Amino acid sequence: MSSYSTSELYSIFIMQSFAGFSLFSVLLLMALGLAIIFGQMGVVNLAHGEFMALGAYTVYLCSNVAHNQFPSLAGSYFVFAIVIAFFVAGLAGMFVEWALIRFLYKRPLDTLLATWGLSLIMQQGFRLTFGAREVTPTLPEWLMGSFKPSESIDIPINGVFVMGLTLLLTFAVWVFMFRSKTGLQMRATVQNRAMSGAVGINTKLVDRFTFALGCGIAGVAGAAFTTIGSTGPDSGSRYIVDTFLVVVFGGTSSLLGTIASAFGIAQGQSISGFFLEGTMGKVAVLLAIIVILMIRPKGLFAGKVRS
């Protein structure tokens, strides 16, 4: 660090912090879906990253259709593609819950193995359908370029868009979970499933909808990912470990904990990754998380759950 001037360090810190915000956005969107599935249902979904990749491939297909069949939509297709990615991933999640997950509740190790196998199947499906090479959708012109607050700082427009999308979706999830009847039923089910069923809540339907919602949010994360990286069959698996770290570190039932954890991990990896060689930045962040979890085993914001 001594080789940099004060102004250079300031510019590096600002740009790496903003890069951390882009990573934070993707991690938070992924973690929101996983926190709903893992925190609310206790299902260890190792295929969560593949639902992210499904959303990313959906945007890629929408890009091809818009540019080849409907050129007039080339500038606006991306907004519709985000919505389509949500529903495609959500419907796929609903089918997976019905065909597989519903038989494995209260068996977390079995869900881990089953969803790991599902992730391999989905990755191979992506390879057979789209090929092994990474693909990139053609982004609208309004997502390209950057703006310069100063001579030495460049902030990409697509990163700002992803941050705005993340904030909007996080607020929507909060409103849904704490201000809607369905959100109340979801929270009641995780608090006391037997009592929820006794008062007339269809807990099986709540489980199916919860899993679909988590997968749908992962699909939106995939749509956001296409603005900052290329999509390949194993793109989702690259983020699954960090996503589980976010959920566990923040507290499995805490929305606030998920946000704080995603922000801390993303900023830590971005800034330390610049100054430390190789993977030492990730190692340093992981060690810090381990130390904190030794002090707070239930995470930063542990939720209260009745057995």
N, C-alpha and C positions, 0 to 999 in steps of 0.2 A: 504493500500500500504506500510505502514511502516514495515510490517512483512516480506517483501521481501528484499533481498539484491540487490545491484546495478546490479550484473551480472544476477540474476534471473529476475529482471524487464526487462533487455535488451532482454533476451531470450523469455520472455513472450510477449513482444512487437513485436519482430520479428515474432514469430509463430502466434500470433493473427492477425498481419498485413497480413501474408500470407493467413490465413483463410479468412480474409477480401477480399483478392484478388480473392479467389475462389468464394465467394458470389458475389463480383463485376462482375465476369465473367458471372455468370448466370443472374444477374440482368441486366447487359448491353445487353446481347443477347435478353432477354425478352423485355427490354425497346426499343431497336432498332426497333423491329417489331411493338411495340405499338406506338412508336413515328411516324412511317410511317403511321399507320392507324389513330391514333388520331390526330397527328399533321398535316398530309397532307389532311385527309378526314373529320375530325371533328366527327368521329364515336367513341362512347364510347363502346368499345368492352370488356365486362365483361367476355366473354368466351375465352379471350386470353390465360389464364392459361391452359385451357383445350386443346388448340392446342399445348402447351408445353408438356402436358401429352401425347398427341397423338404421338408426336415425340419420347418421352421416351418409350412408349409401342412399337413403331415401332422398336426401337433398341433391345428391349427385344425379339420380334419375330424373328428378324434377328439373334440374338444370339442363339436362340433355333434351327433355321433352319441350321445355320452354324455348330453347334456342333453335331446335330443329323443326318443331311443329308450330309454335306460337311465338315468333320473334318479337311481337309487340309486348309480350310479357317479360322480356329479358331483363327489364329494369326493376320489376316488382315481384318476380316469382319467388324470391328468397323468403319474403314474409309468409307467403302461403305455404312454402316448403317446410317452414318451422312447424306450422300447425299440422300439416300432413305427417311430419316425422313423429310428432307427439301421438297422434292417433294410430299410426302404423305400429310403433313400438308398444303402445298401450294395449292394442288389440292382440298383438303377439304375446304380451305378458299375461293377458287374460286367458288365452288359450293354454299357455304353459302352466298356469295355476290350476286350470281345470284338468289338464291331462297328466300333470306330474306332481306339482307342489302340494295339492290338497291331501295327498296320501301320506305326506311326510311331516306334517305338523307335530311339534313336540319331539322331533328327532333331528336336532341341528346337524349332527355328523352325517346323517343320511342326506340331508338337503345339501350339505357341502359337496359330497361325492356326486350326487345327482346333477347339481348345477355345474360342477366342473366338467362332467361328461357332456352336458348340454352346451357348454361354451365351446368345447372341441367340435361338436357337431355343427354349431352355427359358424365357427371359423371355416370349416371345410365347405360349408354351404356358400359362404362368401367367396371362397377361392374358385369353386365351380361356376358360380354365377358371374363374378366380376373379374376373375383372374387373380394371380398372386401379386401383381404390381399395384402400387398405391395409385389412387385416382383423386382428382381434385375437381370440384364443380367450378364452372365459370361464374365468378361473383359479379354482382351488379357494379356498375361504375361508381355508384355513391358509397360503396364499401372500400374502394381502393384509395391508395395514397395515404398521406399523413399531414399533420399540421405541426408547426415549429413554434413552441412558446419562446424559444431562444435559439441562438445560432448552433448550439451544441446538443440540443434536445429534439428528438423526433418522436412524436406520438402517433401510432397508426390508427386510422379511423376505424378499421374493423375491430380493434381492441376496445375502443370506446363503445362501439355497438354491442359487443359481447357483454361488457360490463353493465350497460343499460338493460339488456335482455335479462341478465342474471338478477339484477335488483328488482325488476318488474315481476319475474317469476317467483322470486323469494317472497315478495310481498303478497302475491296471489296465493301461494301455499300457506302463508300465515293466516290470511283471511279465511281460506277454506278450512284449515284445521281448527281455528278458534272462533269462527263466526258463522259457520254453516251447520245445518242439521247433520249432514253426512260426516263432517269432521268430528262433531260431537259423538256420533255413533262409533267412529273409529277409535277415539280416545277412550270411550267407555269400554269398548271391547278389550283393549290392551290393559286397562285398569282391572277389570273383573269380567272375564268372559262368561262365566256361569250366570252372574246377575244380569248381564246385558241380554243374554238369551231369555232369561226369565221375564224381563220387562218387554219382550217382543221384538228385539233387534235380531235381524237375520244375520248372525255372525259369519256364516259361510259366504253370504253375498258380500258382506263387508270385507272379508279376507280377499275375495277375488278382486273387488274394486281397488283395495289397497295395493295389491301386487301390481295391478294394471296401471295405477297412478304412478307408482314408483318407476316402472319400466317406461312409461310415457315421458316422465321427466328426464330419464336417461336418454331418450330419443331426442329431446330438445338439447341436451348436452352435446349429443353427436352433431346436431345441426350447428351449434355454436362452434364446435371443434373444427368444422370445415373452413371456417374463416381464418384459422391460424395454423392449420396443418393439413397434410394429405391423409387420406383414409386408406387403410389396408386391412386385410383380414384379421390381423392381430392388433389393430390400433386400440381397441377397447381394453385388451388384457394389459396394456402398458400402464393403464391408469387404475386398475382394480385394487392394487396394493395400497397406493396412496389414498384411494377413496375409503377403504376400510380403516386406514389410519385416521382419517378425518373424522369418521363416525365414532370410532372407539375413543379417540382422544377428546372429542368434544362432549361425549355423553350420548348414549344410544337413543335416548328419548327426548333430546333437547334440540330444538330448532336453533336457539341462540348459540348453543355449544357447537353445532355444526358450522355455523357461520364463522364464529371466532376461530375454530380449529382450522377450517379451510384457509382463512386469511393468514394465520400464523405459519402454517406449513408451506403455503405457496410463496409467501414473502421470504421465509427462511431459506427455501431451496433456491429461489431466484438470486438473492443477494449473495449467499454463501457460495453458490455455484460459480459465480463470477470470480471470486477471489481465491477459491480453493480449487486445486487441480482435480480432474477426473470426477469420480463419484464422491469425493470427500465432503462436498457440500451436503449431499443427501445423507451421508453417514452422520455428519454433525447434527443435522436436524433430527434424525432418528434417535440418536443418543439423548438429545434434549427431551424428546417425547418419552423415552423410556424412564428417564429420571423423574419427570413430572408424573407419569402414571404410577410410579412406585410410591409417590406421595399421595396422589389422588387416583386410586385404582378404578373408580367408576367414571373417570373423565372430568373435564373442567366443569361441566354443568350436569351433574347426575340427576336423572329424572326419578320420580317416586312411582314405583309400580307395586301394586298389591298382588299377592299370590292367590 
